[in-house]
Amino acid sequence: MRRILPFFLVTSCLLATSGSADVVVLNDGKRLEGTLLKQNDTTLWLDIGPMVIELDNNDVKEVEETGDDEVKVVRDDLYHTVQNPRELSSKLQAERVMSSVIKVQTPGGLGSGVVINEDGYAVTNAHVIQGEQDLRAVIWVPQPDGTRKRTTVEDVEIISVNNHLDLALLKMNHPRGDSFPYTPLESYEGIMVGQPVFAIGNPLNMEQTMTEGVISTTQRNFDGLSYIQTDTPINPGNSGGPLFNTKGEVIGITNMGIPSGDNLGFAIPSRYVKDFIRNREAFAYDAMNPNAGHNYQKPPTRLEDGVAPQLRP
């Protein structure tokens, strides 16, 4: 539902010049100034002083955040978090974070990943690079005209691998020496059931594909680990890619779906990702052992009355 503004009110918004403000750019080129309060998948709320107005997202081209409470990015170890992030629509957030999502290619297949800082460190799944040493990545570099240039990075190094968490840390070197676009990790775990989320990745090699849904449950147990369950479509090639909230934060790394079930996707929570990054030296990759860190074998089958169950008549 859209609230129609009287002409004099629109005019006063367009002419407002005192103090810093957020700017909402409409599809027809008009610019509304005020304080952005919230935006969901359908509606944007803008405080223009005397009143709060509602705008249909279909009428909004972009939002320029220039207010005094602009989001502040804080670097913590190799990753970033944000203070007081703005909640915007999936459409606008996807435009902001798209360039931080990469495609990871190996001789045996492909997956996705997300850049976590300007130096080219990226996170993906361990199973995406398992047993491989010859890696390359595809990035999409923002251009001045708003487009993205597809660029292949040949210099990709494996830093750490944790097979239990199914996480791997990579280091890319930009072919032109530029900084990398990145996306911050969730500052604290505040996810809720029903919360809208979206994923960006390369399912079936369909590059830069966005899918969206909601969080189905925040804690689904598999093999002693807790995963985020979502109805966001997750397909082969999405593995290692980010799951975002509508604040533009990475809340998880997608790593599996259930082929026999519809809309059953799972992501590794950001708390595991942070712990893996902080303790990366414990999982340092050894080039002489493609399975490094440690890849433990399954224990022997328990005996029953001295006889293995499979040997019983």
Number of C-alpha atoms within 10 A of each C-alpha: 9 14 9 10 12 8 9 9 13 16 14 13 18 15 12 14 10 6 8 15 22 23 22 23 17 17 13 9 10 15 21 22 26 24 22 24 14 15 22 16 15 15 19 24 18 22 17 20 11 7 8 13 16 17 20 16 23 14 14 19 15 16 18 13 18 16 16 11 15 14 14 10 14 13 12 12 10 15 21 19 20 20 13 13 18 19 19 24 22 25 17 19 19 18 12 14 21 24 22 25 29 28 27 28 18 17 11 11 13 23 27 33 32 32 29 25 20 17 18 21 22 28 25 30 28 22 18 25 26 17 14 17 16 15 19 19 21 18 26 20 17 16 9 6 6 8 10 14 12 11 13 15 16 15 14 20 17 22 18 25 32 23 19 14 15 18 24 29 26 21 17 20 17 18 11 7 8 12 13 23 22 23 27 23 23 25 18 11 11 8 17 12 14 14 14 22 25 25 28 27 31 27 22 13 16 10 17 20 14 18 16 19 16 17 22 21 17 20 13 14 11 8 6 8 13 16 23 24 25 28 22 24 19 29 18 18 24 35 29 35 31 33 29 25 25 23 19 27 24 27 27 25 31 30 29 20 23 12 12 7 8 12 17 17 23 29 25 25 24 23 15 17 24 17 10 20 19 14 12 18 13 14 19 18 22 14 12 8 11 16 19 18 19 16 10 9 6 6 6 7 9 10 11 9 7 7 10 12 12 8 7 7 4
